[in-house]
Amino acid sequence: MTIKTLRQIREEAGSPSIPFEHNPKIGWWADHPSHLTVYHGTHDDNVHNIVKNGLTHKDPRTGMISVTHDPHTAHGYASMSKSGGEYHFRKVGGNPVSTPHEHRSVVKIQIPKDWAAKHIDPHLHGNIGQAANKMKDKAAYETWKKKNPDKPDHEYYQTTELRMNKEIPPHFIKGVMKKIPKETQKPIETRVKKKDPRDLT
């Protein structure tokens, strides 16, 4: 049996591996004339299905699919993917299973604005406290940018999210990124205790 790499799975499904976007230029999120660029964090095991079928797994509590403008936030949200998403992650109480960094993938998506206008949560639920104001008030972004001209936009959008009430089709997906590739792990030989030659006698 041939074992395929994660890169091969992505490319065969038509969504290539792309470099992680550490500092994407975002600006005010609603200003782009044609589309919204957003990110969704998930477990590596889900990548094949997502690039083939799109984002189809809605949160059981909200009935929505969540995305974010910040790829680092998406990577953080992927910590809950091993448990089946945020709903199941929080449901297990004191024993949640956190996904290791090297097993997290971030899906880059470009959503046409006319499609988003029909399916985005107009109330921007999921953005709590200061995050809600960040998403609703362009003046807040402009004030922040004036005070922090050298900071990347993604810092403004940390922990914010957008929710969609409809499944996101696969042709909106532009690529899959890894913030911490598996290749950065130490070879397994260095993590396994070497056998004592005396054990072989």
TASUL-V20280 format. One record per pair of residues at least 4 apart in sequence whose ideal C-beta (glycine too) atoms are under 6 Angstrom apart, sorted by the first residue. I is the first residue (numbers start at 0). J is the second residue. D is the distance in whole Angstrom. If there is no record, write none. Layout:
# TASUL-V20280
{{I;J;D} {I;J;D}}
This chain:
# TASUL-V20280
{{3;7;4} {3;8;5} {5;43;6} {6;16;5} {8;47;5} {9;14;5} {9;16;5} {9;50;6} {9;175;5} {10;15;5} {12;47;6} {12;50;4} {12;51;5} {14;50;4} {14;172;5} {14;174;6} {14;175;6} {15;174;6} {16;175;6} {17;174;3} {17;176;6} {19;176;4} {19;178;5} {20;70;5} {22;151;4} {25;68;5} {25;152;4} {26;30;6} {27;137;5} {27;140;5} {28;68;5} {34;109;5} {34;110;6} {34;111;5} {34;112;6} {35;110;5} {35;115;5} {36;109;5} {37;66;4} {37;68;6} {37;108;5} {38;67;6} {38;70;5} {38;73;4} {38;105;5} {38;107;6} {39;66;5} {39;73;6} {39;106;5} {40;73;4} {40;74;5} {40;76;4} {40;77;3} {40;105;5} {41;45;4} {41;77;6} {41;80;5} {41;104;6} {42;80;4} {42;81;6} {42;98;5} {43;102;5} {43;104;5} {45;49;6} {46;104;5} {46;175;6} {48;52;6} {49;106;6} {50;172;6} {53;166;6} {53;167;5} {53;168;5} {53;169;4} {54;64;5} {54;167;4} {55;166;5} {57;62;5} {57;64;6} {58;63;6} {58;86;5} {59;86;5} {60;86;5} {63;162;4} {63;164;6} {64;163;5} {65;160;5} {65;162;5} {66;161;5} {67;72;5} {67;73;5} {67;160;5} {68;156;4} {69;153;4} {69;156;4} {69;157;6} {70;105;5} {71;153;6} {72;157;6} {72;158;6} {73;105;5} {74;103;6} {74;105;5} {74;178;5} {77;98;6} {77;103;4} {78;97;5} {78;98;5} {79;85;5} {79;88;4} {80;98;5} {81;96;5} {81;98;4} {82;87;5} {82;88;4} {82;95;6} {82;96;5} {83;87;4} {88;95;5} {91;95;5} {98;102;5} {98;103;6} {100;179;4} {101;179;5} {101;181;5} {101;184;6} {104;175;5} {105;176;5} {106;172;6} {106;175;6} {107;173;5} {107;174;5} {108;171;5} {108;172;6} {109;171;6} {109;173;5} {110;114;6} {110;115;5} {110;171;6} {115;119;5} {118;163;5} {118;164;5} {118;165;4} {119;161;6} {120;124;5} {120;162;4} {123;134;5} {125;160;5} {125;162;6} {126;130;4} {126;131;4} {126;134;5} {126;159;5} {130;158;5} {130;159;5} {132;136;5} {132;139;6} {133;139;6} {133;159;6} {134;159;5} {143;147;6} {143;155;5} {150;154;5} {167;171;6} {179;183;6} {185;189;5} {185;190;6} {194;198;5}}
